[in-house]
């Protein structure tokens, strides 16, 4: 029988309807997920992809200066602001490196972090060049210090390529190993930070998502999943493999130009720290456990092995290894056997060293930079004049206890030194009380000192030196961080500035205290006084523009 049913093909939706339907389903899934997350009150703060750069701290006597750095693209690199003045030897007061040099002068480029950076009379590169010129003839050597606070080998490799090699050095010195192994805020590698800067722009990065998206729980949930999948977080700034690659790249660059490279072994503080910060402990716990001393020694072992490996592999290409590890071990043992007040090797951060230790580093570096002059260098170190010169540096630095050590070394070599240096010894003896009190009271001494004890010590320091800016600076910091900022105001009233610059700094401290106190009439009055001394001061100018004449708080 004939089937009269007519075949009808399956009807299909137009493409645009399929698209709309799919979009609606997606929106329903997103809305449903967002609703469930809100119902269960899910919230999560994603890990921040930070691009840190440091403030550079410099200390001369009682005064501590903090200088902000600026990014220097391309790459994750920062430098000191152009033409920034520093406290240091005459003729070296600006962060600008020489382009021309006299005939016969040998140029040394120094790479490193805060253990290398220029810091007045304190840093080892300055002391190395000074020793080489004392031993080999005046102005025989000059240094270009490319070290800067928080540099790892990631930054130093960039600095070598961008600034070091174009200066045509006769030798390059690299002193690294702390910042590479460090876990910085954020917990990501320097290479990851640089990649973010490359594709996201210079900080502060412009987020590609609109601000209202930040309030979505679904975005926080996706970030939570991604963060949980990143099982290797937190990571050191530079892996040991990258550390080796960076040192090898430096060796290759120098070998191509027939430039000797000195790799300095990272020294170790025998007083290993008991605890480390949370991120560092978490990063290294799978390898070394959670004990701070074990992590510190374990990292040191890894770093030194890489440094020795690269030096040995490139020994025939002009790479030398400076045994700072062994040199400072001997010095630490000497100070343990013959302890002296305020004389040591490592500071309490187990990373930075005191000036006497930097002098020991300079001696070893000088031998590696000029191995053909080792005899002259050793002979210079054994003279009383050498130690008398170091004592003179300590006078300028305001370091009486280290000055006394240097004077004693000079007198051990030559009894006549006592006569020559009598005035210097009298200065050092007279400064011991102030130094002892100041070291007890200052905010950044790394010691657990009660507020009252700090203030008592610093008050006595102000009595001894009413015009010393470094004292009132520390009083303000102790009050700010341990009590109330306005507690510093009576001490600021007693401060007797000796220069126009110190008058300006005093007013700046007063302004900060008054702002913390909410004393708006006083804030405006102080801001106007600052502008009389320094019309271009940005903070005082902004305050004068924002606060009304009656001083009753900022205008809206």
Beta strands, then each sheet from edge to edge (+ up, - down):
strand 1: 55-60
strand 2: 63-71
strand 3: 78-80
strand 4: 106-112
strand 5: 141-145
strand 6: 171-175
strand 7: 260-264
strand 8: 319-322
sheet 1: 1+ 2- 3+
sheet 2: 5+ 4+ 6+ 7+ 8+
end
